Amino acid sequence: MRWSSVSALVAAIFSAPALAACQNRAPVSAAVSSITEADVARRVAILAHDSMRGRSTLRPEIETVASYIASEFRRLGLKPGGDGGDFIQRYSVERVRLDPVASSISVAGSTTWRFGTDVLYPPFLPVADMDRSARLAIISGIPDTAAPPEVKDRALLVVLPAGIDNALADIDRILFSWSRAGAVAVMIPVSLADSSWRRMAERQDQFRTQRSWDGGEIPLLWVREQAAAKLLAAQGIDLASLARARHKAQAVATPLDVSIKIRRQVASSLSPPNVVGILEGSDPQLKNEYMVFSAHMDHVGVGRPDATGDTIYNGADDNASGTTAILELAEAFSLLAPRPKRSLIFLTVSGEEMGLWGSDYFTSNPPVPLSQLVADLNADMIGRNWKDTIVVIGKEHSDLGQTLARVSARHPELRMAPIDDLWPEERFFFRSDHFNFARRGVPALFFFNGVHGDYHRPGDEAHKIDAEKASRVIKLIFYLGLEIANAPSRPRWNPESYRVIVQRAER
């Protein structure tokens, strides 16, 4: 479906002439019948229209999208779950860069490492101002989240085993765990050719956009191998010998005091939106527990042209399709009589493409206590690929998988088989917004049709969406959500999954 002009699109967004305000309550069959192929196609066409410019979190068009969704939540009679009695919840991000001249690492009585010359701040990590002094400890062996006890109040020089490039593949969790254990900083000797080092130094000085609502993580710094070897040699320690260690990480104390000074420059700040609508449950007790239906409304914006010269990455499948699911679910549940026993939260977030920003903020700052969230059903890419199957990732982690199997068996008319994760090596469970719920203890499922040739390309356009298939996926999510919302007990974790996903994140 294509709109002839931007004015026609805006009129369609804010007047929604095809749908009257939901005032008449309906039984389940009538409520679910409001989820239609035509509605899915219409909503995807709005969200993935060229005028939305790919819905980048850092561009004004995301505000148009959020306003559209908020107006729909308001029309459907949902209660606002955002800031100050509004449907919009905002979080802050900043455009920052390292100030390499004002930043340094000094080793008392020995040397001063300069950023760009002797040490680098990795371009993929947030930059925070820092003034800390600590005794240096040397870590050799293979690090993991179980930090050696000697890391407390220490600056760590971590010598990775030679040839094990993926030893810090789980760097976020390792840094978080070691930070909780009291470490001040992690410095890793790296061997790079002069040309590679210069390129990395240039990237270090560039502005980056990062979250500003959290912090406290210890910095990870790359130290030029020659500089680290010289420092250790003065202490009678051979860097190459340490790099041959294959044991579990061990710490060696040194008498050296290290002063770390990091300064950043802030160019600008933004406050991207999430949109939160709440439908109150009907049970006097269970209405204080909440089911969440989530999807990300952002995409990757405008980028390189394809073979046709198209530069707009419309994101119809990723994730106008999932955002449409949230709107269709909100409409269907708002029609339902009686309402589900538990309350429902309908959530669309921004910042997913930037690193799950919006869902991270929401789960850190929910409108109700996190302990009252019983489950999250996340829709991210549900409008392409196979006609009669949808991959549901995370079924093995809780009894939500068993509930889904029962619900699916009761509704063969949907002709929609929920199948297991086909790509476990891709770690998709950790790559969409449900993960921020899961790692904070909320059982979650991820509805996903897999990637395709148009993934993160201009070809992901509205006319390629299988709206009829998507409508059946949404109906399946509706029935599953209704089952969970009315169940006498909240979903339960698989103990091993809870240990790996939740308790490991808490350590």
Secondary structure, 3 states (H helix, E strand, C coil): CCCCCHHHHHHHHHHCCCCCCCCCCECHHHHHCCCCHHHHHHHHHHHCCHHHHHHECCCCHHHHHHHHHHHHHHHCCCEECCHHHCCEEECCEEEEEECCCCCEEEECCCEEEEECCCEECCCCCCCCCEEEEEEEEEEECECCCCCCHHHCCEEEEEECCCCCCCCCCCHHHHHHHHHHCCCCEEEEEECCCHHHHHHHHHHHCCCEEEECCCCCCCCEEEEEHHHHHHHHHCCCCCHHHHHCCCCECEEEEEEEEEEEEECEEEEEEECCEEEEEEECCCCCCHHHCEEEEEEECCECCECCCCCCCCCECCCHHHHHHHHHHHHHHHHHHHHECCCCCCEEEEEEECCHHHCCHHHHHHHHCCCCCHHHEEEEEEECCCCCCCCCEEEEECHHHECHHHHHHHHHHHCHHHCCEEECCCCHHHCHHHCCCHHHHHCCCCCEEEEECCCCCCCCCCCCCHHHCCHHHHHHHHHHHHHHHHHHHHCCCCCCECHHHHHHHHHHHHC
